[in-house]
Amino acid sequence: MSSATKDGDAILPFEQYKLPPVGHAISGAVASILSNLIIYPIDIATTRLQLEQKSTSKDSDDKPGLLGMIQRIYKQGGVQGLYRGLGADSIATLLSSFIYFYCYTALRNLQEKMNKSMGKSSVALNVYQELFLGAEAALISRFFTSPVSNITTRLQTGKKQQSFMEIAKDIYDEKSITGFWTGYRASIVLVSNPSITYFVFEKLKAFYLRTNNKTALTSLQTFLFSALAKSVATMITYPFIFLRANMVGGSADTKGKSKMEDQQQRPGLVALLKQVIEKEGPTGVYKGMKAQITKGFFNSGILFMIKDYVATYLAVVFYASYKLKMARRTGAIQ
């Protein structure tokens, strides 16, 4: 039974307590870092595959698959090569996940309160609200993390061994401060990717729990549902994932060239799309999609599984803090 405070409020039972946005942000950030460490070789191989049409290699297997690309990177740089750019990517992943999950949870809670204040029969978000809030959170996240993400892409694809700061200087020299947001227009479209992922996951989860009279998913079910949701989102948005990778990674070796030459060699989003279609046909923008889906499948599955696990323990900690705060308000603790 919950106890009343001096203000007439009641202490919520644990089952009704909602983990605050910062709790979701922390669990999402922790999960994303661990997931990124596990699948990073797949990540770097996928990025290389997306830029493979720029290769001038004379090897017979000019167009390897995911495993072939991983083997090629290992032969060229060993284990270190498979984790090239990991530090920068971890920073980008940490910031992106923390900001995304914090914004998404805060916006979702706000929308639910608005639904309740408008007298709606259910505070649950509809399809359009789910997708819009997810996209809005992703847009905010990408704005702050694009600079680090772009530097990471160059670290993964550049032929030269350069440091984080050296690449940052190259980007600034090429296109001043705006160069750090190269590909951001493509990212604006890609904000739908995490919102579609989260939406599909929540719908699959709700459907399964409702039809099987369950109250929670197992770790394996969380992995499978989130991985499937990410695969769906990737298939829908992949052309823009491919174009963004080429806009950023395609300019990795422009050092020493004039700004005019650099601008001519780095087309914008629409121009790059036309270029790819003219050279490789409409299917050209789907180069590397299998690898991207594989990466997303494992990355999202592991991320959601770990996040759910961490969030459960954080909920206990935050709930204890909440009860202590409420107890002080009642005067039970002086």
Secondary structure, 3 states (H helix, E strand, C coil): CCCECCCCCECCCHHHCCCCHHHHHHHHHHHHHHHHHHHHHHHHHHHHHHCHHHCCCCCCCCCCCHHHHHHHHHHHHHHHHHCCCHHHHHHHHHHHHHHHHHHHHHHHHHHHHHHHHCCCCCCCCCHHHHHHHHHHHHHHHHHHHHHHHHHHHHHHHCCCCCCHHHHHHHHHHHHHHHHHHCCHHHHHHHCHHHHHHHHHHHHHHHHHHHHHCCCCCCHHHHHHHHHHHHHHHHHHHHHHHHHHHHHHHCCCCCCCCCHHHHHHHCCCHHHHHHHHHHHHCHHHHHCCHHHHHHHHHHHHHHHHHHHHHHHHHHHHHHHHHHHHHHHHHHCCCC
